[in-house]
């Protein structure tokens, strides 16, 4: 789990808005897919692109919700 501080230290306010849109399905994952993968690379070993995408979306949504960002 990533903290709000880690999210805000890594992503700009505009990028956080895009992340929220990705989680809500208003933007495609590929818009910031590489950045999201880099952000979680210390917590997850990437194996299958489609499974990885779903896992990262769920993880991102959880971290944004727990941090009170969405």
C-alpha positions as CSV (number, residue, x, y, z in Angstrom):
1,X,0.0,0.0,0.0
2,X,1.2,3.5,-0.9
3,X,0.6,6.5,1.3
4,X,-0.9,9.8,0.2
5,X,2.5,11.3,0.7
6,X,4.1,8.8,-1.6
7,X,1.4,9.5,-4.2
8,X,1.8,13.3,-4.0
9,X,5.6,13.1,-3.9
10,X,5.6,11.0,-7.1
11,X,2.8,12.5,-9.1
12,X,1.9,16.2,-9.9
13,X,-1.6,17.5,-9.1
14,X,-2.4,17.2,-12.8
15,X,-1.2,13.6,-13.0
16,X,-3.3,12.8,-9.9
17,X,-6.3,14.1,-11.7
18,X,-5.5,11.8,-14.6
19,X,-5.0,8.9,-12.3
20,X,-8.5,9.5,-10.8
21,X,-9.9,9.6,-14.3
22,X,-8.2,6.3,-15.1
23,X,-9.7,4.7,-12.0
24,X,-13.1,6.0,-12.9
25,X,-12.8,4.7,-16.4
26,X,-12.8,8.2,-18.1
27,X,-9.2,7.8,-19.3
28,X,-7.5,4.8,-20.7
29,X,-4.9,3.0,-18.5
30,X,-2.2,3.4,-21.3
31,X,-2.3,7.2,-20.7
32,X,-0.1,6.7,-17.6
33,X,0.4,3.0,-17.6
34,X,4.2,3.2,-17.5
35,X,4.2,5.7,-14.7
36,X,1.8,3.5,-12.7
37,X,3.9,0.4,-13.3
38,X,7.1,2.3,-12.1
39,X,5.2,3.5,-9.0
40,X,4.3,0.0,-8.0
41,X,7.4,-1.8,-9.2
42,X,8.7,-2.3,-5.7
43,X,5.5,-4.1,-4.7
44,X,4.7,-6.3,-7.7
45,X,6.5,-8.5,-10.2
46,X,4.9,-8.0,-13.6
47,X,4.1,-11.2,-15.5
48,X,1.0,-10.8,-17.8
49,X,0.0,-7.5,-19.3
50,X,-3.7,-7.8,-18.9
51,X,-3.6,-9.3,-15.4
52,X,-1.0,-6.6,-14.4
53,X,-3.3,-3.9,-15.7
54,X,-6.2,-5.1,-13.7
55,X,-4.1,-5.6,-10.5
56,X,-2.6,-2.1,-10.8
57,X,-6.0,-0.5,-11.4
58,X,-7.3,-2.1,-8.3
59,X,-4.2,-1.2,-6.2
60,X,-4.3,2.4,-7.5
61,X,-8.0,2.7,-6.7
62,X,-7.5,1.3,-3.2
63,X,-4.6,3.6,-2.5
64,X,-6.4,6.7,-3.8
65,X,-9.5,5.8,-1.7
66,X,-7.6,5.1,1.5
67,X,-5.7,8.3,1.0
68,X,-8.9,10.3,0.7
69,X,-8.0,11.5,-2.8
70,X,-11.2,10.0,-4.3
